[in-house]
């Protein structure tokens, strides 16, 4: 199916300039000394950035012009919007971002009746080579910095507040399900999660329970994440319960098998108290057979436990040149019924953004120009 190699180590290129969002409180204090300003000035800067969602230093009139000149170096433009597309009556908005070095990435902002969610990228491209995913087939360009990741969220929060989703909304959920394998960019993603969840002036103040980190199953990184003290939801992109198919559908399975990944999920759930989400893209005549539904539910019940896991079925979203498509509705409904029959919760994800290539597996960061 996929002829691309797995890439765990991103190319070392295009390091973005230092940004306020890269700095934890200790680093911020050291940077204040380096810039020759009192620490409270950087705290003021952080309150504007994290609390008011602004990166325009000239608008920070509580800072004198000479201080603005010094601290403004910590707010370089990291991700600049190139194009924006909307659909679903304005409730879904995809942004194509350009990094300082020209690399492209995408995020998707969505409004639901009870929440506003942004799906963000942690890498430019992806090295996991899953054949049904446009991002995976595009290869990996580089890791995104902590600042680049956080700034996607900061700009999304400002856009939601200012009515970009047809009406004002408060950003409440952040999902690391855009471009890239988050746990292959581990240190920067964990630092970004801390900036996203810590209260101002140290972060954006979004509840950790509103943050989801997705992975194809990097077992050592899952175990490392469970010790971080961050009660975020872990989403495992499983897509099939049997090793024979998963070896080709999710190539990382050649390194960590299904039972190893599920056992890591159980350890994560036990340590954090958070329920694991199992992502399963349902593909016609590939992974939608009744016996696979039975096996999936049985394995999850045995390896994780019915109270600690939830299956999130995703009707396959079309990508250019792909010969695969979504399973018919009756097949999908039977799959859900069989998983639930094992005692495991199972729901079908609301498909959003298909017509603007903003749905799961469609992010390819192509520039129309």
N, C-alpha and C positions, 0 to 999 in steps of 0.2 A: 504493500500500500504506500508507505512513505519511504522515500529514498534519501531523505535528508539525515545527516548525522545529529545525534544529541549533542548539545552544547551547554555545559554547565558553567564554564568560565567565560564571562563576557569579554569581548575585545577591549583592551585598555586604550581608549581614545575619547576625545571630546569631553574631558572633565569640566563640568560647569564651574563658574566662579563661585566663591564662597557666598553663602546666603544666610540671612538670619535664621531661617527654618532649619539649617544644618546644625545649629548650635543648641546644646542643652544649657541649662542655667549656669553650670560651672564654666563652660566654654564661653558663654556670653559675658560673664564677669571678666574673664581673661582678655576677651576681645575689646571690652570697654577700656581696659588699661592700655592695650596696644594702640587704640585709636586716640587715647588721651582725653577721654570723656568720663564723667562719673558713671558708675554702673546704673544708677536710676535712669539715665538718659536712654540706655538700651532697653530698659524695662518700659519706658514710654514708647519707644519705637515698636516694641513687641505688642503693646496694648493696641496700638493702631493696626498693626498687621494681623494679629490673631483675633483681637476683639472687635475691630471695626472692618476687617477684611480689606484694608486699603494698603497699597504698596506705593502710593504717590507721596513721596517724602515732602514735596512742596505744600501739600495740604495739611501737614502736621504743624500747625501754627503755634502749638505750645512748645516747640523747639526753635531755638534761635537759628538764624541763617547759617552761622558758622558751625553749629552742632549738626544741622541738617546736612551740610556738606560732608561732614565727617562720617556720620552714621548712614547716610544715603548709599554709601558703597556696599552696605550689607543688603540692599534690596535691588540687585541687578535683575533685569528681565530674564527669566529662565525659560518659561514656556509661553510662547506668544500665539494667540489664536490666529490661524490662517483662514479656516472656513468654519461655518456653523450651519447645521441643517436641522430642521425640526419636523416632527410628524406627530401622530396620535393627538391631533387637535392642539398642538403646542405643548403637550405634556412630556414629550421626549425630545431631547436636544443633544446632538452629537457635535463635539468640537474636535477639530484637527489642530494639534499643537506642533509648533516648530521649536526645537531646542536652539540654543545659542550656536551650535555647530551645524545646524540644518537637519538633524535627524527628526523624524516625524513620529508622533504618537497620538492616541485618541482617548477621549473620555466621553461618557454618556451620562447626562443628567436627566432624571426621571421624576415626575410628580405622580404620586398615588393618592387616594383619598385620605390616608392616614399618615403619610410621610413623604419626604423627598429624599431621593437616593442618588449618589453619584458613583458610577462604575469607573475606576481609574486604572491607569497603566503604571506598572512598576519597572518595565523595560521597554526600550524601543525595539519592537519585534519580539521574538520568542525563540528559544533554542530547543524546545521540547518536541518539535517535529511531528505533532499529531496530524495525521493526514486529512482529517475532516474539518480542520480549523484553518481559516485564511491566515491568521496571525502566525500560527506554527509553521505554515508552509512558506512564509516570507523570510524566515531565518532571523537571527539575532543581530542587531546592530550594536547596542551597548546597554549597560545598566543605566537606569535613571538615578539621579542623586536624591538624597532625602529632600532637599529643597524643591526639586522638580516635582516629586510626588506630592508633597504638602501643598505646593502652589496650585496644583490641579484642584485640590479640595477647597483651598481658600477662594479661588476664582469661582468655583461652583457655588459655594456658600453665598458669595456676593451676588451672583447671577440669580439664584433662587430668591434671595431676599428682595431683589430689585424687580422681580416679576418676569424673568426670562421664560418661566414655564406657564405663561399666560395669566398667572396671578401670583402674588407674593407667597413665598413658602420658606420655612426654616429647614435647612439641611440637617437631617437627623441620622442618615445612614451612609456609610462608606463601604463599598465592596471592592476588594482588590481582585477584580475579575476581568479587567481590561487586557491590554497587551502585556505579555510576559508571564513568567513563572515567578511569583513573589518570593518564594523561599530560595530561589537561585540568586536573589539579590538581598540576602538575609539581613545584613547589618543595616543597610539603608532603609529597608522596609520596616524593620522593628523600630528604628529611630523615628521614621515617619509616623508609625502608629502612636508612638509616645507624643509626638507633636500634635497629632490629630485629637488625642483623647485628653491630654492634660489641660487644665483650665488656664485661661489667660492670666498673666502674660506669658505663660510657658507653652500654650497650645490653643487649639481651636475649641476645646471643651465639648467635643462630641462624645457621648457615652461609649465606652469600650464595647458594650453590649449591642451597639449599633454598627459595629465594624466587623466585617467578614474578610478573612484572608483565605484565598483559594490556593490549592496546590494539586499537582498531578500525582503527588505521593513521594516526596523526598523525605524518606523516613528519618534520617538523622536530624534534619532540620525541624521536622514535626516535634521530635523529642526535645530539641533545644528550645523551641517556641513554648512548649508547655511549662518550662521553668522560668519564663520571663515575667510572670506575674501579671500578664495582660489577658483579662477574660474576654478575648475576642472569639467570635465564632470561627471554627475551622471548617472549610468546605473542601472535600476531597473529590476531585474530578475522576470518578472511577470508570464510568461508561460501559463496563461489562464486568461480570463477576468471575469470569474464567480466564486463566492465564494464557491459554492458547490464542484467543482473540485479542486480549489486552496487549500482548507482546507486540502486535502490529498497530492496534488502534491507539494505544498510549505507549510509545516506545520505551519510556522510562521503566515500564514493567519488566524489561529485561534485566534491570538491576535490583528492583524491589518488587517482589511478587504481591499478588492481591492480599493474601493473608498477612503478610508483613505490614502492608499499608493499613489494613483494617485494625491490626493489633496496635499500631502506633496511634490510630484514631481513638481506640479504647483508652489507651494511656492518657491521651490528651483530655478526653472527656472526664476521666476519673480525677485528674489533677485539677482541672479548671472548673469542673461542674457545668460545663457548657455542652449542649447537645451538638453532635457532629452532623453536618449536612453532606449528603452524598449526591454529587452532581452526576446526572446520567442523561446524555444526549441520545434520544431515541432515534435510531436510523433504520429505515425500512429494509427488512430482510438481512440486516447485519447483526444487530444486537437486541432485536425486539421479540425474540422467540419466547413462548410461554415458559419453557424450561429454564431460561435465563432469569426470568422474573422470579420463579420459585427458588432458584439457587441464590439469587441476590438477597432475597428476604431471609432465607435460611442462614446464609453466611453472616449477615448483619446481626441477626438475633443471637447467633452463637458467639461471634467475635467482639461485638460491641454492646449488645443488649438493647431491647426494644425501647426502653425509656431514654436512651442516650443517642438515638440516631433518627434521622429523617431523610427520606429519599426525595430529591428534587428532580423530577423528570423534565427534560428540556426537549421539546420538539425540534428536530434538527433544522437549523436555519441554513438556507441555500447560500453557497459561495460560488463565485465564477469558476467555471470549468469542472466543477465537482459532478460526479456521476451519482452521488447519493442524495436522498431527500428524506423528509420526515415520514414516520410511520403513519398509516391510515388511522383515523380516529378510533374505529373499533379495536384495532390492535393496541393502541395506546390505552384505551379504557380497560382492556383485558389485562394488560401489564400492570396497571395500577391495582386492579382487583386482586391479582395474584400476590403482589408484594404485600398488600394490606392483610391478606389472608394469613400471612406468617406472623402477624402482630406488629409489623413495622409500618410507621406512618409514611405515607407517600402522597405527594401532590404534584400537579403539573404546573410548571412555571408559566406565568403570563408572558406571552411573547410580545416584546415591545421593540419598535424601531427597525423592523425588517426592511421597510421600503427605503430607508436611508443607510442600509448596511451598518446598523448600530446594534444589532442583536448579538447574542452569544455566538462566538466563533466567526463573526463577520468582520471584525476590526482588522483592517489591512493598512490603514494610514496611507492611502493613495491620494496624491494631490491631483485634482482635476485639471490644474494648469500645467 
